[in-house]
Each structure stands twice: as C-alpha cells, then as structure tokens.
Amino acid sequence: MQAQWESDPAAWVRGELVAEATPDALPADNRLFFCLAPVIEGKVALLAQSPHLRLALSPDIMRGQWATRFLEPSKLAAEMAADRDADVLCLESNYLQSGDARQLLARYLSHGRGVLLLVNRVTPAIRGYLRELGFETEGAFEAPKDHPERFQFLFSNHPIFHPFLSAEYGNLMDVKIFKYVRLRSGQAMPLAFSEDGTALFFQGAKAPGKLFVGAFGMDRDQTSWPIHQTFIPFLDLALQAARAEDPTPVNFEPAEIGQIQLPVDSLAREVVLRDDHRELARAAIEQGRAQLRMPGLPGVYSLTYDDRKEVQRLLSINPSPKESQLNFVDQPEALSLWRVAQPAGPLRAPAPSGPARVPLAGILQQRLWWWMVVSGLVALLIEMAIAETRKAKT
C-alpha cells in the first residue's frame, strides 16, 4: 500500500493505517501505526576543481537535499582548526598531495563521517596515502577513443545503485569512462566493474566512517558521466550512503527492549517515553545510549529528553508480522501425534504365565531387605560382645 500527502519536511509524521477486508480471519491485525522522520538537509564539504561537481552541488540544484561548503585549498589548516566538519567530505585525489588535506580526510573517517574520494590523479605521495587507506594503484590507463570503458556489472542491491534498476533514473550502462586508475584492494568491496572486469568504484571498510572511492574524476576528459542524466541522482545517492545513519530504529515490537542512541553533541541525561497523556518510562543516558522497554500496547509514542516537552523522535509499536501469518488446515498433523490409541473393551491386566522372577537389582531396592540385613549385623555384634565378656571372666 502506498500513499502520498503534503507535509512539512522538517516535521515528524505520525499516522495509522486501517485495512478492511471480507472475509477476515484475523481482524485484530488490521491496524498499523507508523511514523516518518523529518527530512534534514545534509552538509557536504567539497574540495574539487571539477566544474561539474561544483555545479551539481550548488544551491540551485541541491537545495533542500545538501548544503555545500566549498573549501579553499589554501585554507585547509583553518578548516581543521575551526572543527566544523560536514556530514560528508567530497574531494579529488590531486589534493591529497597536501598534508592538510590528508589530515582532513583522516579526521572525517575517524570521527565516523563519510568521504567520497574521486581518484583523478596519482603521484607518489597520493599513491602512498591510498595505500594507507587500503588501496594499491596499478597505474593510470586510457581507453581507446573508439572503445571506451563502460559499466557492465553493478552491485544492484547496494543503496547507491539499487534505485537505478528503475528506468526512471536512467541507464548507467551508457556511461563512458575514458581515463581511470586501476585500483586493487583486499579490504574494500568493489561495487562497479567495467566490461573487462576492472573495479571502478569501491566501498572501504577500514575506518569507522564510510569511504567510497571512484577510480576516475568527474571531468569530461575522463568520463561522460557529468553530462549523463544519472549523474545528479548518483551523486545524491552516494552522499546519502556516505552520510552517518541514525542507529536508532523507529519501529519496535511490544515490550521489546530498545537501544536509544543520542547525537554526539547531546547534553541530555535522561530519555523519557510518553504517550499522548502521560509519562510511561524514563531511562538514564550512559555513554550516549539509553535502554528502554517499549510499551505493551501498539501505537505511536514520543521520546523527549530530561524534563523538556519538545519531541525529539517518535517510535511506532506494532506486533510482529509473524503473528499475522496464519495457515488453516482441516486435519493438523499435530493432532494425530497427540492421540493415544485405546482398545474398544475394558482394559485387563495380562495373567502371569509362570512364577515371577525378581532380579537382584530389584531386591536391593527393597527397604525391608535392608532392614533385615542391618538387624542381622546388629545381632551378630551383640553376640560377639557377650562371648568376649564371658571369655574374659573365665
């Protein structure tokens, strides 16, 4: 089921879905609660000379999606000192010859922020830093003009490329690559390959932040991508994938224990779970996290910090979908396993066919037998004591 409506993109959306059908084997599961987080404009820091990248990330195109701050190569030291990192850093590899640029990239990754690195140039200094990131370079290559490289194999389940399964976004197979750098990595995951099997786009897995590496720059002499209709959607999807995600889900099951992750810069000490009328639970925040047991009744609940009334997030509580997966059969197999076959007539004990033999183990388990043995031993000891006394007198 799909629905569309107009709303404030900066506000939370809460709703309830009710379905009606006839016949209905389980009417109790006809209600679903949901909530949608607000759309927050991302922040990207751009360090690139490509006019296509600068235009694609300009406010005229990305307003509402991304707010771009254009970095000056001569002011990277001031950028480091200002400590105002964006959500994602997008840069070209030729700037990695600068020590300040390398430190800036390392800080983004170590702080859990995203980086989109486009390898448009390779020098000894750049090659050494790429090795630190987990990539080995095998030289720059230029495809023949009459036979440029094209995308042939894509990791279609990845969030960056999955939307391109729809023709509305365009066909990535039409993109041409004229110049690229052969990269090899035993730690990064290739996401796109050329026709001859060369990896052209990677996702790194070495640092806390997300790192995406392209084997070519976004200039007309290296690829036709900047003038292709898939360029803007791809750039937006790549930045969204590199952006740090909120680890706290918004959907829970009744009575489930949920982990609430707070922003790094939050000064709150407690999280409070509320419904429309009252406070339901309160939990202390330790190391930026809090544990809350969710309510037992489905619905949409709000989460606030300390004693403030401003809603920080909404949580929707719904029963597990497995509870609605019902299968009805006329003769369940379990019934046949539970039944015990009984004869039609009255039950009679079978007559013994001969004298019963009691095994030794059965005899040893009889309490009376043990009493007889103990009594005999006691009598024997008394008799021995009397005999010794009479012998001593004589």
Secondary structure, 3 states (H helix, E strand, C coil): CCCCCCCCCCCCEEEEEECCCCCCCCHHHCEEEEEECCCCCEEEEEECCCHHHHHHCCHHHHCCCEEEEECCHHHHHHHHHHCCCCCEEEEEHHHHHCHHHHHHHHHHHHCCCEEEEECCCCCHHHHHHHHHCCCEEEEEEECCCCCCEEEEEECCCCCCCHHHHCHHHCCHHHCEECEEEEEECCCCEEEEEECCCCEEEEEECCCCCCEEEECCCCCCCCECHHHCCCHHHHHHHHHHHHCCCCCCCCEECCCCEEEEECCCCCCCCEEEEECCCCEEEEEECECCEEEEECCCCCEEEEEEECCCCCCCEEEEECCCHHHHCCCCCCCCHHHHHHCCCCCCCCCCCCCCCCCCCCCHHHHHCCHHHHHHHHHHHHHHHHHHHHHHHHHHHC
